[in-house]
Amino acid sequence: MSRTIKVALAGAGAFGIKHLDAIKLIDGVEVVSLVSRELGKTQEIASKYGIGHVSADLADSLALKEVDAVILCTPTQMHAAQAIQCLKTGKHVQVEIPLADSLQDAEEVVALQKQTGLVAMCGHTRRFNPSHQWVHRKVQAGEFAIQQMDVQTYFFRRSNMNALGQPRSWTDHLLWHHAAHTVDLFRYQAGSEIIQANAVQGPIHPELGIAMDMSIQLKASTGAICTLSLSFNNDGPLGTFFRYIGDSGTYIARYDDLVDGKDNKIDVSKVDVSMNGIELQDREFFAAIRDNREPNASVAQVLPCYRTLHQLEQQLQSA
């Protein structure tokens, strides 16, 4: 495909804006339709980004013959059904993380992708952040073997707010959203299957109905282990911080920054064409469409992550 890839983007919230900003930096791609439930706000954003079509219904965008691909930045609970809706109408689809909030739904998306042959990818951004790419290349080159990953995912979210501090119409989830990043990254970086997984969680929030604190332990078939601490109660530095402890060094990734165990900065600015993980993720999606190939973080590649999340959920429900 040499012509411009025409994209519909669903979800004009915090992450939708991140994708719109990223796509502006990618040649040969144009967002032609924007979908979100608040039409007035959506029209304002569409005008800012030069998007001609606006709707509150994804079906309206899918009906546009010019649309080649869809990026879904909608609430978690809608991801699987909307991904299936896109594939059934012949559109390539990138689903923001998580692919689904149940294993059955994730498996249905993967099965339909195999049936259609379309590009279907999930936004497991950590695979694309230059800091994690740098570590991945050392592992692949045989220069570094992970012994342990120690990960902290901390937010202060005692009310239902999004990343922009705006009220959210749906409830986020530590296991099916935030743990998904680390569970997939650990398997990806270790280069092996997760063979053991354990979880405990703190009290359930009386209004949000979710656990606000969680601890997860993982073990890969290589023997590498991962310890993941998650909280929506942390009133301090926010975000996710990764410590890679290996046989030849220690590396700490804080989003786009990477330092060694002694806090010496490692230059990752030349790892890829951008330091923006969302942009790199989108570039991979569009490149896979053009090249007619499976993308990194395809729905099939990330499915084992959702098997592990399902196992952990079953464990927590029976505790």
N, C-alpha and C positions, 0 to 999 in steps of 0.2 A: 504494500500500500504506500504510494508516494504522495497522494493528495492529503489535504488537511484532515486530521481526525476530529470529528465533531462530537462533543461531549455534553451529556446532561449531568448536572450535579444535583443530588437530592440532599437537603439538609443545609440550611444557611446559617448554622450556629458557629461556634468557635472553631471547630475543625473544618467545617465547610469553607470558612474564610481562609484557613491555612492552605487548603487545596487550591482555591482560586488564586491566591498570591503565588503559589508555586507554579501553576500552569502558565501564568503570565511570562515566566522565564523559559518556557519550553517551546521551541520552534515547531511549527506544523501541527499545533493543537489549538482548538477553539472551543470554548464553552458556549453553547448555543441555547441552553435551556437551564433554568434554575427552579428547583422545586422546594417549597417549604410551606408550612401550614399557615403562617401569618403573611398574607399576600401583600399588605402594605409595606412591611419591613423587607420582604423579599424583593419587591419592586425597587426599593431604594438601593439595595445591594446590587441588583441586576443593572441598574442604571450606572452605578459606579464602575462596574466591570464591563460594561458594554454588551450585556447579554440580552438578546432580543425577545426571548420567550420565557414567561413566568407562569407557574401553575401551583396549585395546592395539591395536585394529584399526580403521582408518578406516572400513571397510565397515559396522561396527556403528553408527557415527554416521550414515552416509549412509542407513541403513535407517530412521532415525527420521523419520516423516512431518512432524513439527513443524519439523525443521531446514530453514531457508530458504537459508542461506549457510554457507560454510566459509572459515576462514582457515588457511592452511598455513604453519607455522613449522618444518617438518621439514628434515632434511638435504637439501642442494642436489640430490644425485643422485636424490631422490624427487620433486622438484617437478613436473616435467612429467607423469609418469605419474599422480600423485595429482590434479593439476589436471584431467586428462582423465577420471579416475575420477569426480570431483565433477560435471563437466559432463554426463557420460553418465547420471548419476542425477538430473539436473534441478536441481542446486544451483548458485547463484551462488558464485564463488570468488575469493578474493584470495590470491595466492601471494607469500610473502616473496621478496625479491630473492635469487638470480636466478630468472628464469622457468624456465630450463633450463641444462644444461651442454653443450648442443650446439644448433646451428642447426636441425637437422632436428626435434628434439623441440619446440623453440619454435614452429616453423612448424605442427606438428601441433596444438598447443594453440590457436593463432590460428585455424586452419581449423575446428576443432570449435566454437569460440566463435561464429564466423560462422554455422555451421550451426544451432546451438541458439538463438542470440539472447540467451543469458544474460549477465549481467555477469561479466566476467573481467578482473581487474586485477592488476598486479604491484607489489610494494612498493618502488618507486623513490622512497624517502623524500625525497631531495634536492629533488624537485619541490615538496614541501609545507613544508619548513622555512621559517619566516618570513624568514630572512636571504636565501635564494635567491628566494623569492617577491618580495621587495622589489626585487631586481635585475631579475627577470623583468618586473615592471611598468614599470620605467624603460625597459627595452628595447622593450617593446610600445608605450609612449607616445612613442617616438622620441627619448628624452632621453639614451640611452646606447647605444652600439654597441660590442660586444666586439671587441677586437683580439687579445687573448690571455687564456687561462685557464692559470694555473700552479697545479697541484694536487699536494699531498703526502698520500699515504695510508700511514700508518706504524703498525705494531703490533710488539709483542715477543712472538712466538709460535713459539719454537723447539721447543716440544713441543705436542702436540695438545690444546689447551685452548680453552674457549669464553669468551665475554665476562665470565662470572662467575668465571673461573679454575678451572672444573671440567673434568675429562677429557671429551673429545669422542669420540663413536663414529664420526665420519666426518672427512674431511680437507677443510679450507677451501681456497680457491683464489684467488690474486691476480687472475687474468684474469677468470674466469667469475663471480666474486662482486664483489670490491672494485673492479675496473676498470669493471664494469657501471654502478656509480653515476655515475662521472664521464663515461663515454662517452655515456650517455643524457642527463645534465645538460648537457653541452657542446652536443649537437645541439639540445636543448630551448631552451637560453638563446640560442644563436646563431640559432635559427629557420631552420636550413638543413641540408641533408644533409652528412654527412661524406664527402668525396671523396678523402681520402688518409689512410692509417693505417700506422704503422710501430711495431715493437716489438723490444726486445732483453731478454733475461733473464739472470740470474746463475746460479750453480751449482744443480743439483738436490739437494735435501736427501736424504741417503742413506736415511733411514727414512720420512719423510713422502712422498717421491717427487714433490715439487713444487718449483718455483723459489721461492726466498725473497726475491728482489729482481727488480724489473722496471721498465722505462722505456718509456713509450708516447708517441708523437707523433701528433696528429690535425690535420687541416685541413678546415674547412667551406667550402662553396661561396661563402660571403660573403667568404672570405679570412681569416677568424679562425682562429687556431691554438690548440692546447692541448698543454701539456706535463704529463705525469702521471708521478710517481715513486711506486712502491709498494714496501713492504718489510715482511717479518715479522721482520727482524733489528734493528729500531730500538729501542735501549734509551734511551728518552727520552720526551718528550711524545707521547702516543698519540692517534690519530684521523686525521681527514681535514680538511685546511685548503685553502681555495680563495682564490686571488687573481685577481680580475677586473680586467684592465687594458683600459681603453676609451678612446674618443675624448674623453670629457668627465670622466674621473675614474678612480680606482682604488678598489676595494672588496675587503675581506678578510673572508670568512665562515668563522667557526669554530663549526660547528654552529648554535646559536641566536643567537650573537653576530655583529654586523656592525660593522666599522669602516671608515673611509676610509683612503687610502694614508698618511696622517699619524697614524694610530692614534686618530683622533677617533671616539668611539662614535656609532653611528646607532641611533635608537630604532625597533625593529621590533615592539614589543609590541602595536601596534594593527593590524598587517598582517592578522591573522586572529583567530579566536575563541580560539586557544590558542597557546602557544609550543612545544607538543609536536608534533613532526613525525609521530610514529606516530599520535597521536590525530587529527591533521588528515587523514592518509592514510586512517584508518578511517572518519572522517566522510564523506569523499568516496565511499568504497565503499558505505556504507549509503545515502547520498543518491542515488547512481546507481541503486541497487535500487529505492528508493521512486519515483524520477522516471522509471524505465524508460529510461535514457539511457546513453550511453557515458561511463565515468569518465575523468578525467585519469589518465594512466599505465595505460590499458587495455592488454591484451596486444598488440593491434594497433598501438597507438601506440609501444610500446617495442621492437617487433620489429626495426626498423633497428639498434638497439644490438647485438642478438645477431648480426646480419649482420656488423657490424664486428668483434665479438669472434671470430667464426668466421674472418674474414679474417686477424686477428692471430694466431690459433692456427695456421692453415695456414703463415703466415710463420715463426713460431717453430719449428715442426716441421721445416721445410725448411732451417733455418739450419745 
